């Protein structure tokens, strides 16, 4: 009961941090809009009041998805998130005005001035509020002297994280029977586990971290019972380093603590996933319209260069392992190879036009239609041929876990140099590790950074 209340209290404090800063920011932008409208017309017309209300409503999902006001961010990252959230809000308002044919009601000078100074004003408000929030968090944490039970690898890693991330005053470690010998630069051992209650009293400890493994569950339970009357927060950090985790998290399910070891980001964050899908389909549709002349020219060149279809369609694994057909411009001569073989440098099957469109990644453009179909995303792990998946799934740990999210036209692995032929297990292993890193850290902000960086990697020497 007490543990559940503490989790709810922490959640409430995080919510107050967001909603408090959001309320001040929206109060400022609404006031600014009314002042500018009054200066322009001598009154705040009804449509400006409607615009203010829509701004407040639209900013809630926009700021939430962009992660605005996250305490973990530094000031510049926070400003970047604020810019994305405010831009998304302005874009939503522009779309609504266009659909309702209401854009002629507003003064362009008022709206442009409001958009620019609205962001600058929020940025100025963000600095002291963000600093106060971080200072308050650190000051509260500094009141909690801490001990860690254990001296193993997990305990040492936790000690380092506490000192660098949470700024908690760590008194030292408590040795156990399973403890490992310590290096000279490790935190000091203040005493054995048998004297734990006395150590808590002497050092005025307010928080205790237990880093014992699951195999010592009986010892953890006995220790917890002894600590019930010690007036100390007890936090168990289970040793899960031996497991390959995917988008893991800790939550409360109807009062019961639950550790999610393996979960798809699309089910854990359905609102953000919907935003990702809508954004990517909109961008894909716009790209198809703008690039239609390029698509027609490439299609004509492929058709004239060698006999066969314009598009090459191949079955590949998509989201949750479902088989999808991935589209490409055909870059090879039509052949009847029974074995699926990756393209290699100086591959004789590649046509003259095919070599150019592969080198410039233009052969991937038809996958924009896959995005519109909902089978692929703009950003995600690249889909591999089914035969390659069957081969590597038994040789690389958690290989198939990369299919817990939609495959993408580009991805984190591609902008980090993992392109071209994977002719060794090590190359594929590295690609899979980066794909899993993307899934574990997935956000719209990360997708935007990948999309921006992708054009600078298209001329990589490893593309052929």
Backbone torsions as a table, in degrees:
resi	resn	phi	psi	omega
1	UNK	NA	-49.4	-179.5
2	UNK	-63.7	-39.8	179.0
3	UNK	-63.3	-42.5	179.6
4	UNK	-63.9	-40.5	178.3
5	UNK	-63.6	-37.9	-178.9
6	UNK	-67.6	-39.7	176.7
7	UNK	-63.1	-44.8	179.3
8	UNK	-63.1	-36.5	179.6
9	UNK	-66.5	-42.6	178.3
10	UNK	-63.5	-40.8	178.3
11	UNK	-63.2	-40.6	179.4
12	UNK	-64.4	-39.3	179.8
13	UNK	-65.1	-40.2	177.0
14	UNK	-63.0	-40.7	178.5
15	UNK	-63.7	-41.4	178.8
16	UNK	-64.5	-36.2	178.1
17	UNK	-60.4	-46.0	179.6
18	UNK	-68.1	-52.9	-173.2
19	UNK	-67.6	-32.5	178.2
20	UNK	-65.4	-48.3	179.1
21	UNK	-68.0	-38.1	178.6
22	UNK	-62.8	-43.0	-178.3
23	UNK	-63.6	-42.0	178.1
24	UNK	-64.1	-42.3	-179.4
25	UNK	-64.7	-44.1	-178.9
26	UNK	-70.1	-33.2	174.5
27	UNK	-61.6	-38.6	179.0
28	UNK	-67.7	-48.2	-174.7
29	UNK	-68.0	-35.4	177.1
30	UNK	-66.0	-44.3	178.7
31	UNK	-62.2	-41.4	179.4
32	UNK	-62.3	-43.1	179.4
33	UNK	-61.4	-43.8	-179.4
34	UNK	-65.1	-40.0	179.1
35	UNK	-64.0	-45.7	-179.0
36	UNK	-65.2	-40.7	179.2
37	UNK	-65.3	-39.9	-180.0
38	UNK	-66.3	-39.9	178.4
39	UNK	-64.9	-31.4	-176.7
40	UNK	-79.7	-42.8	-172.2
41	UNK	-119.0	-8.8	-177.3
42	UNK	81.3	6.5	178.0
43	UNK	-160.0	160.0	175.8
44	UNK	-100.8	97.7	-175.2
45	UNK	-65.2	162.1	-176.6
46	UNK	-58.1	-41.9	-176.3
47	UNK	-67.7	-25.8	174.3
48	UNK	-72.2	-35.0	177.5
49	UNK	-67.9	-37.9	175.4
50	UNK	-63.9	-41.3	178.0
51	UNK	-60.3	-40.7	179.0
52	UNK	-63.2	-43.9	-180.0
53	UNK	-64.6	-42.0	178.7
54	UNK	-65.7	-34.2	177.9
55	UNK	-62.2	-45.6	179.6
56	UNK	-61.8	-44.3	-179.0
57	UNK	-67.0	-43.8	-177.3
58	UNK	-69.6	-27.7	-176.7
59	UNK	-71.1	-23.7	-177.5
60	UNK	-62.7	-57.5	177.7
61	UNK	-67.8	-34.8	-178.2
62	UNK	-64.0	-46.4	-179.2
63	UNK	-71.6	-34.5	179.7
64	UNK	-66.4	-47.7	-178.8
65	UNK	-65.6	-38.5	-179.5
66	UNK	-74.3	-10.6	179.0
67	UNK	72.1	31.3	-179.8
68	UNK	-66.7	143.9	177.9
69	UNK	72.7	19.6	174.9
70	UNK	-69.6	129.4	-175.1
71	UNK	-68.5	-23.7	-176.0
72	UNK	-73.3	-17.2	-173.9
73	UNK	-80.0	149.4	168.6
74	UNK	-79.7	178.1	-171.4
75	UNK	-64.7	-44.4	-176.8
76	UNK	-66.8	-42.1	177.0
77	UNK	-62.8	-40.1	177.9
78	UNK	-62.2	-40.1	177.4
79	UNK	-64.7	-37.9	177.6
80	UNK	-62.2	-44.4	178.2
81	UNK	-64.6	-38.8	178.2
82	UNK	-62.6	-40.9	178.9
83	UNK	-63.1	-42.7	179.0
84	UNK	-64.0	-44.7	-179.7
85	UNK	-63.4	-44.2	179.5
86	UNK	-67.7	-40.0	178.5
87	UNK	-63.9	-40.9	178.1
88	UNK	-64.0	-38.4	177.9
89	UNK	-64.5	-44.8	178.4
90	UNK	-63.5	-38.6	179.1
91	UNK	-65.1	-39.7	178.5
92	UNK	-64.0	-41.6	178.0
93	UNK	-64.0	-41.2	179.3
94	UNK	-63.1	-41.1	178.9
95	UNK	-64.3	-42.1	179.6
96	UNK	-65.1	-40.6	179.0
97	UNK	-64.4	-39.1	179.6
98	UNK	-66.8	-44.4	-178.8
99	UNK	-64.7	-40.5	-178.1
100	UNK	-86.0	-0.4	-178.6
101	UNK	54.9	41.9	-177.6
102	UNK	-108.1	4.6	-175.4
103	UNK	-66.0	-25.0	-179.1
104	UNK	-75.6	-12.9	179.7
105	UNK	-73.8	-24.9	-171.6
106	UNK	-99.1	148.2	172.9
107	UNK	-77.1	124.1	-179.9
108	UNK	-62.6	-35.8	178.8
109	UNK	-62.9	-43.2	179.5
110	UNK	-63.5	-46.5	-176.2
111	UNK	-66.1	-44.9	-179.8
112	UNK	-65.2	-43.2	177.9
113	UNK	-62.3	-41.7	179.6
114	UNK	-64.2	-41.6	-178.8
115	UNK	-63.4	-43.1	-177.6
116	UNK	-72.4	-54.1	-176.5
117	UNK	-73.0	-23.4	174.4
118	UNK	-63.4	-43.2	177.6
119	UNK	-68.6	-45.2	-178.9
120	UNK	-60.6	-40.9	178.2
121	UNK	-64.3	-42.3	177.1
122	UNK	-63.9	-36.6	178.6
123	UNK	-64.4	-39.9	178.3
124	UNK	-67.7	-38.0	176.5
125	UNK	-68.5	-33.7	-176.1
126	UNK	-64.2	-37.1	-175.6
127	UNK	-58.1	-57.9	-178.8
128	UNK	-68.0	-36.6	-178.9
129	UNK	-67.1	-41.7	178.3
130	UNK	-65.3	-43.6	178.6
131	UNK	-63.7	-41.9	178.7
132	UNK	-64.0	-41.5	-179.6
133	UNK	-62.1	-45.7	180.0
134	UNK	-67.6	-40.2	179.4
135	UNK	-64.3	-41.5	179.6
136	UNK	-64.1	-42.3	179.7
137	UNK	-62.3	-44.1	-178.3
138	UNK	-68.8	-37.7	-179.8
139	UNK	-65.9	-37.9	177.4
140	UNK	-68.5	-38.5	179.7
141	UNK	-68.4	-33.9	-178.0
142	UNK	-65.2	-15.6	178.4
143	UNK	-80.7	-12.1	-174.1
144	UNK	-104.4	93.6	173.8
145	UNK	-67.0	142.8	-167.6
146	UNK	-127.0	144.0	170.2
147	UNK	-124.9	149.4	175.4
148	UNK	-118.6	124.6	176.5
149	UNK	-85.9	114.4	-178.2
150	UNK	122.6	152.7	177.1
151	UNK	-133.2	22.4	179.5
152	UNK	-81.3	-169.6	-177.7
153	UNK	-62.1	-41.9	179.9
154	UNK	-64.4	-41.5	180.0
155	UNK	-63.4	-42.1	179.9
156	UNK	-67.7	-39.6	177.3
157	UNK	-64.6	-40.6	177.9
158	UNK	-64.5	-41.3	178.9
159	UNK	-59.5	-40.9	179.5
160	UNK	-66.3	-41.9	-179.7
161	UNK	-66.1	-39.6	179.7
162	UNK	-63.7	-36.4	-177.4
163	UNK	-75.9	-29.2	-175.8
164	UNK	-98.4	-28.6	-174.1
165	UNK	-104.8	-47.2	-171.9
166	UNK	-99.3	-12.5	177.9
167	UNK	58.1	34.0	177.5
168	UNK	-84.3	137.8	179.1
169	UNK	-72.7	103.2	-180.0
170	UNK	-87.1	118.5	179.4
171	UNK	-75.5	-40.6	179.3
172	UNK	163.0	-165.7	-178.3
173	UNK	-110.6	154.4	175.5
174	UNK	-112.7	123.2	-174.9
175	UNK	-77.9	148.2	175.8
176	UNK	-128.7	175.7	-179.3
177	UNK	-63.7	-29.7	-176.0
178	UNK	-93.6	9.7	-175.8
179	UNK	-69.4	151.3	178.1
180	UNK	-97.6	155.7	175.3
181	UNK	-62.5	143.8	-174.5
182	UNK	-100.6	151.5	172.0
183	UNK	-78.5	168.9	-178.1
184	UNK	-66.0	-30.7	-176.4
185	UNK	-90.8	6.6	179.5
186	UNK	-77.5	158.0	175.5
187	UNK	-58.0	151.0	-175.6
188	UNK	-72.2	149.9	174.9
189	UNK	-91.0	119.0	-174.6
190	UNK	-87.0	-15.4	179.2
191	UNK	164.0	177.5	-179.3
192	UNK	-84.7	164.6	-179.1
193	UNK	-63.1	-30.1	-179.0
194	UNK	-61.0	-25.8	-178.9
195	UNK	-103.9	26.4	-171.7
196	UNK	-61.6	-46.1	-178.8
197	UNK	-62.6	-38.8	178.4
198	UNK	-68.0	-38.2	178.4
199	UNK	-64.7	-38.9	178.6
200	UNK	-63.0	-41.2	-179.3
201	UNK	-69.9	-43.3	-176.4
202	UNK	-65.3	-44.3	-174.7
203	UNK	-94.2	5.1	178.8
204	UNK	53.6	52.3	-176.9
205	UNK	-76.3	136.8	178.1
206	UNK	-114.8	-14.2	178.3
207	UNK	-143.4	136.0	-177.5
208	UNK	-127.0	126.0	176.5
209	UNK	-103.5	128.4	177.4
210	UNK	-105.4	121.2	-176.2
211	UNK	-114.9	29.8	179.5
212	UNK	-78.8	150.3	-177.7
213	UNK	-75.0	169.3	179.8
214	UNK	-60.1	-28.7	-178.6
215	UNK	-65.6	-16.6	179.8
216	UNK	-108.7	38.1	-177.9
217	UNK	-60.6	-38.1	180.0
218	UNK	-62.8	-40.5	178.7
219	UNK	-67.1	-38.2	179.1
220	UNK	-64.0	-42.7	-179.9
221	UNK	-64.0	-44.2	179.6
222	UNK	-63.8	-40.3	178.9
223	UNK	-64.0	-41.9	-178.3
224	UNK	-63.8	-41.3	179.3
225	UNK	-62.6	-40.5	178.3
226	UNK	-64.5	-28.6	-174.4
227	UNK	-90.6	-2.6	-176.8
228	UNK	-60.3	-32.8	-179.2
229	UNK	-100.5	15.2	-173.5
230	UNK	-94.0	-0.4	180.0
231	UNK	54.4	51.0	-178.3
232	UNK	-139.9	141.1	174.6
233	UNK	-74.0	129.5	-179.0
234	UNK	-113.0	123.3	-179.1
235	UNK	-123.6	122.7	177.4
236	UNK	-96.4	124.6	176.6
237	UNK	-108.2	95.0	-176.9
238	UNK	-66.3	144.3	179.8
239	UNK	-84.0	99.7	-179.4
240	UNK	-111.6	17.2	-175.5
241	UNK	-64.8	-22.0	-179.5
242	UNK	-79.2	-8.3	-179.0
243	UNK	-102.4	148.5	172.5
244	UNK	-89.4	105.6	-174.5
245	UNK	-90.9	150.2	-179.1
246	UNK	-134.2	111.6	178.0
247	UNK	51.2	44.6	-174.2
248	UNK	-74.6	155.5	-179.7
249	UNK	-160.2	165.5	176.6
250	UNK	-121.6	127.1	-177.6
251	UNK	-138.9	177.8	175.7
252	UNK	-117.0	123.0	179.2
253	UNK	-108.6	101.0	180.0
254	UNK	51.5	46.7	176.8
255	UNK	88.8	-7.9	-179.5
256	UNK	-103.5	128.4	177.8
257	UNK	-68.5	136.4	-178.3
258	UNK	-135.7	132.8	177.1
259	UNK	-104.7	114.7	178.6
260	UNK	-87.4	109.3	-177.0
261	UNK	-84.6	-33.6	-173.7
262	UNK	-147.4	111.8	-177.9
263	UNK	-148.0	142.0	177.1
264	UNK	-73.5	133.6	176.9
265	UNK	-58.8	-25.8	-178.4
266	UNK	-72.7	-23.2	176.5
267	UNK	-95.2	-28.0	-179.5
268	UNK	-80.1	-26.0	179.2
269	UNK	-131.2	68.3	-174.5
270	UNK	-61.7	-34.8	-180.0
271	UNK	-66.9	-45.5	178.5
272	UNK	-66.0	-36.1	179.2
273	UNK	-65.3	-39.4	176.8
274	UNK	-64.1	-41.8	178.1
275	UNK	-62.1	-41.1	178.5
276	UNK	-61.5	-44.8	-178.5
277	UNK	-64.8	-46.5	-179.2
278	UNK	-64.3	-42.7	179.7
279	UNK	-62.8	-45.5	-175.9
280	UNK	-69.7	-38.1	177.7
281	UNK	-66.8	-37.0	177.9
282	UNK	-65.7	-44.7	179.3
283	UNK	-65.3	-40.4	179.9
284	UNK	-62.9	-44.1	179.1
285	UNK	-63.2	-43.7	178.4
286	UNK	-63.2	-41.4	-180.0
287	UNK	-64.4	-39.8	178.9
288	UNK	-62.8	-41.7	179.6
289	UNK	-64.9	-46.9	-177.0
290	UNK	-70.1	-33.4	-175.8
291	UNK	-96.5	7.3	-177.0
292	UNK	-55.6	-40.0	175.8
293	UNK	-61.7	-39.8	178.9
294	UNK	-65.1	-42.9	179.4
295	UNK	-61.0	-41.1	179.7
296	UNK	-66.6	-42.0	179.9
297	UNK	-63.2	-44.8	-179.9
298	UNK	-64.5	-43.0	179.6
299	UNK	-59.6	-42.1	178.9
300	UNK	-65.9	-41.8	-179.6
301	UNK	-64.5	-41.7	178.9
302	UNK	-62.9	-42.1	-177.4
303	UNK	-67.0	-39.2	-178.3
304	UNK	-78.3	-24.2	-174.4
305	UNK	-76.1	-35.4	-179.4
306	UNK	-158.0	150.0	-179.0
307	UNK	-68.1	146.9	179.2
308	UNK	132.9	178.0	-178.4
309	UNK	-70.9	158.9	178.4
310	UNK	-74.4	-40.1	-176.1
311	UNK	-102.5	146.3	172.9
312	UNK	-110.6	122.0	-178.6
313	UNK	-116.3	128.8	-176.7
314	UNK	-131.8	137.1	176.2
315	UNK	-71.3	128.8	177.3
316	UNK	-141.6	162.6	178.6
317	UNK	-80.1	132.7	177.0
318	UNK	-109.4	-147.6	-176.9
319	UNK	-61.2	130.8	-179.6
320	UNK	58.4	26.6	174.1
321	UNK	81.7	3.7	177.9
322	UNK	-69.4	143.1	-178.1
323	UNK	-80.7	128.0	177.9
324	UNK	-126.7	162.9	175.0
325	UNK	-101.7	117.7	-179.9
326	UNK	-95.0	130.7	-177.3
327	UNK	-95.5	143.0	171.5
328	UNK	-146.7	159.1	165.3
329	UNK	-70.9	135.4	-179.1
330	UNK	-66.1	125.2	-178.6
331	UNK	-115.3	-1.4	-179.3
332	UNK	-121.8	160.1	171.9
333	UNK	-68.1	149.0	178.3
334	UNK	-64.8	125.9	-178.2
335	UNK	-143.3	166.8	-175.6
336	UNK	-118.7	43.7	177.7
337	UNK	-63.8	127.1	178.6
338	UNK	-75.5	-26.3	-179.0
339	UNK	-101.9	131.7	176.2
340	UNK	-73.8	116.3	-175.7
341	UNK	-122.2	130.8	179.0
342	UNK	-67.4	148.3	175.9
343	UNK	-66.4	141.8	-179.7
344	UNK	-126.3	170.2	179.0
345	UNK	-61.8	135.4	-178.8
346	UNK	61.7	33.4	179.6
347	UNK	-67.7	126.0	-176.0
348	UNK	-71.1	-15.6	-178.6
349	UNK	-78.0	-19.2	-174.1
350	UNK	-79.2	132.6	179.3
351	UNK	-80.9	172.0	179.5
352	UNK	-63.9	-46.5	176.3
353	UNK	-66.2	-39.5	179.9
354	UNK	-60.1	-37.8	179.9
355	UNK	-64.1	-37.9	-180.0
356	UNK	-70.0	-47.2	-176.4
357	UNK	-71.0	-26.7	174.8
358	UNK	-73.2	-40.3	-178.0
359	UNK	-64.2	-32.5	-178.7
360	UNK	-100.7	3.3	-179.6
361	UNK	64.3	15.2	176.7
362	UNK	-68.7	-20.2	179.1
363	UNK	-67.5	-16.0	-179.1
364	UNK	-84.6	-10.8	-172.9
365	UNK	-57.7	-36.2	178.5
366	UNK	-59.9	-15.6	178.2
367	UNK	-69.0	-10.5	171.1
368	UNK	-60.6	-32.6	176.1
369	UNK	-70.1	-34.0	173.9
370	UNK	-62.1	-35.6	177.8
371	UNK	-66.3	-43.5	178.1
372	UNK	-62.0	-35.3	178.9
373	UNK	-71.0	-15.6	-177.7
374	UNK	86.8	7.1	-179.3
375	UNK	-86.2	-23.8	-178.6
376	UNK	-133.7	170.3	174.9
377	UNK	-121.1	164.0	173.4
378	UNK	-65.9	-39.0	-177.8
379	UNK	-123.2	130.9	178.7
380	UNK	168.4	177.4	176.2
381	UNK	-61.6	137.2	179.5
382	UNK	-67.0	136.6	179.0
383	UNK	-75.7	137.3	178.4
384	UNK	-107.2	159.1	176.9
385	UNK	-59.7	146.9	-177.1
386	UNK	-59.3	-39.0	179.2
387	UNK	-61.5	-38.2	178.5
388	UNK	-69.7	-37.9	177.1
389	UNK	-62.4	-42.5	179.0
390	UNK	-63.1	-34.0	-178.8
391	UNK	-73.0	-47.4	-173.0
392	UNK	-82.2	-21.7	-175.6
393	UNK	-62.3	-28.2	178.4
394	UNK	-90.6	-2.8	-175.7
395	UNK	-116.0	-19.0	-177.7
396	UNK	-123.3	125.4	-178.9
397	UNK	-61.3	132.7	176.1
398	UNK	62.2	26.2	-178.8
399	UNK	-59.9	-46.4	-175.3
400	UNK	-74.0	-9.7	178.6
401	UNK	-66.1	-18.7	178.7
402	UNK	-67.5	-10.7	178.7
403	UNK	-92.9	11.3	177.3
404	UNK	-78.7	1.5	176.9
405	UNK	-140.5	157.0	-176.8
406	UNK	-62.0	139.0	175.2
407	UNK	-66.4	154.7	-174.7
408	UNK	-123.3	163.0	174.1
409	UNK	-70.7	-36.2	173.7
410	UNK	-133.8	171.0	-177.1
411	UNK	-164.8	177.9	-179.1
412	UNK	-63.4	-37.2	179.4
413	UNK	-64.0	-39.1	-176.5
414	UNK	-68.2	-40.5	-179.4
415	UNK	-76.4	-10.2	176.1
416	UNK	-100.6	17.1	171.6
417	UNK	92.9	0.2	-179.5
418	UNK	-88.0	77.8	-179.8
419	UNK	-128.3	167.1	175.6
420	UNK	80.3	-160.2	-173.3
421	UNK	-71.1	136.0	173.4
422	UNK	-105.1	80.0	-173.4
423	UNK	-85.9	-0.6	177.1
424	UNK	-133.6	157.1	177.4
425	UNK	-61.6	-37.8	-177.6
426	UNK	-62.0	-40.8	179.0
427	UNK	-63.5	-43.9	178.7
428	UNK	-68.6	-35.6	177.9
429	UNK	-60.2	-43.8	179.1
430	UNK	-63.9	-41.6	180.0
431	UNK	-63.2	-42.4	179.9
432	UNK	-65.1	-41.4	179.2
433	UNK	-59.8	-41.0	-179.8
434	UNK	-70.9	-37.3	176.9
435	UNK	-60.8	-43.2	179.0
436	UNK	-68.2	-33.9	175.2
437	UNK	-62.9	-40.3	177.6
438	UNK	-62.1	-44.8	-179.3
439	UNK	-63.0	-41.6	-178.5
440	UNK	-69.6	-23.7	-177.1
441	UNK	-117.0	20.6	-172.6
442	UNK	-62.2	135.5	173.4
443	UNK	-161.3	161.7	176.4
444	UNK	-63.5	-34.4	178.6
445	UNK	-61.8	-42.8	177.5
446	UNK	-65.4	-40.3	177.8
447	UNK	-59.4	-43.2	-179.9
448	UNK	-62.8	-41.8	179.5
449	UNK	-64.4	-38.9	178.7
450	UNK	-65.7	-42.4	179.5
451	UNK	-63.2	-38.7	179.3
452	UNK	-67.8	-37.9	-176.7
453	UNK	-80.2	-21.9	-174.2
454	UNK	-57.3	-46.8	-178.2
455	UNK	-57.6	-27.2	-178.6
456	UNK	-79.2	-6.1	179.7
457	UNK	-109.3	1.1	-172.9
458	UNK	-71.9	-19.5	-179.5
459	UNK	-101.0	26.5	179.2
460	UNK	-61.1	144.8	-179.1
461	UNK	-70.5	-12.7	-178.5
462	UNK	-88.6	0.5	178.9
463	UNK	-92.2	123.1	178.6
464	UNK	-158.1	NA	NA
